[in-house]
């Protein structure tokens, strides 16, 4: 795509870089949700981080569902700056006991799926780097999860749409190639 953006869907070309650009709204009230502002209350999950590779259609779906904006700072999010972040850190999947303890601490069911769309957000590189594998206090996380659960179905719908588009594009390219060979 153009400027590192996916084909057909152009990203916003600007991104908030100053803390003053990071004002956001959650539940209708203006506030800041920058991960660095929460550092005194964040707790670190066990490392090393597991690294899930997302397909381009899945990345597009998360990016689009979040309005091409960073979940944390709400700044416009370019495709090439997009990071898919796990609210409850993916690194917890490496240690069953730590995962169970963290889910209990956060008031989430033991069946909480770390890879589910309800646990995924679109984040800019800057916010994702600040959050790392930290988790906010339970009350903040519950607010965030309320929002991500509302987006999860839309992510799934967009994922299916983008996968269909990719299959269609591949078939058209194969037909064109075959046609060119005679």
N, C-alpha and C positions, 0 to 999 in steps of 0.2 A: 504494500500500500504506500501511500504518499507519506513522507516523513515518518516512517516506521509505524504507520497506522495500519489497521487491518483493511483489506480490500472492502469496498462498498460503504463502509461506515467510517466517516471522518471524525477524528477526535477534536475536542476543543484544543486550540493551539497555544493557550496560555496556562500557566499554573501558578497558584499562590506560593510565593517564596518567602514572604515576610510573615511573622506571627500575626501582624494586624490583619492580614488577609485570611486568617483562619477562623474568623467568627462563624458560628454555625447555629443551626436550630435543631432541636430534638424535642419532640413533644410540644412544639410551638413556642418554647421559651429560648431566647438567645443565650448561648453559652459557648464556651470553648471545650473541645474534647481532645485537644492535642495530647498524644500519649506522653510527651515529655512533661506536661503539666501534672500528670498523675504519678510520676516516678516515686514520690515518697510513699505511696500506698500500693504500688505494684509489687507483685511477688513473682519470682523467677521460677519457671518450670525446669525440669531436668533437661540437660543437654545430652547428646547432640541433637540438633534439629533433624527431624525426618524431612525429606525434600520431595514433596509430591510434584510431579510435572503435570501441568494443566494443558489440555489441548487448546488450540487457538479458538475453536468454537466455544469452549467453556470459559476461557478468558474474556472473549467478546460478550458472552452472556452476563457474566458478573459485572463487567465494565458498563454495559448498557443498562442493566437493572438498577445500578446505582447512579444513573444519570450522567455517566462519564465524569463523576466527581469522587474525590477521596472521601471515604466514609468518616475519617477522623477530622480532617481540617475543612472539609467541604469545598476545597478549592477545585477548580477545573483540572481534569486529569487527562494528560496526553497518553495515547496508547503506549508509547515507548517508555513512559514513567510508571505504568501500571504494575502493581504488585498485588497478588491475591494473598490476603492475610487471613489467618485462622484466628477468630476471637479467642476461643480456648485453644491454646497452642498445640500445634501438630506434634511437637516434641513429646507431649505426654503419651503418645501412642507407643513410645519406646519402653515405658515402664507401667505395667498394669496397676501396681499398688499406688504409685504416685498419681496416676490418672484417676483412679477411684477416689483417692483422698481429695484431689483438687475438685472433682465434680461434686462431692459431698460439701466441701467448703463453699462452693459457689451456689449450692442449692439446685444443682442440675441432676437429672436422673442418671443412673449408671449406664443407661443405654444411649446417652448422648453421643452422637456420631461426629467425631472430629472432622470427618471428610464431607459431611452433609452441607448442602448449600446454605442452610441456616447458620452455619458456623463460618461462612466465607464472606469477606468484604473486599471491595476494591479500595486499594490504598496507594497513595503516592509513595515513591521511593523514600522520601524524607520521613514521613510518618511511620512507614513500615520499619525503617531502620531504628527509629526511636522506640517503637513498641517492642521490637525483637520478639522474644518468647515470654513476655511478661503478661500477666493477667491483672485487670483492674479489680478493685473491690467488688464484692458480689452485687451490691446495689447498682453500681455503674454498669456492670456486665449484664444484669437483667434488663436494664433500659436498652442496651445495645442489642441484646438477643431479641427483644420484642420487635425491634426494627428489622433485624435480619430474617426473622421468621416470616415477616410480611413479604420480604423480597424473595424468599426461597422458591416459591411456586413460579414466580416470574422468571427467575434464573433458569428453571427447568424448561419452561416454555420456549424461552429464547435459545437455550442450548439445542433443543430439538430443531427449531427453525434454522439455526446456523449450521447444524450438522447436515440438514437436508440441502441447504444451499451449497455446502462444500461438496457433497456427493454429486449434485447436479453439475457443478463446475467441473469436477473431475471427469464425469461422463462426457460432457461437451468437449473437453480438451482431448479425451481419448478418441472421440468421433472425428474431430478435426484432424488429429494426427493420422488416423486411419484413412481419412478422405484424401489427405495430402500424399499418402503413399500410393494411392490409386487403387 
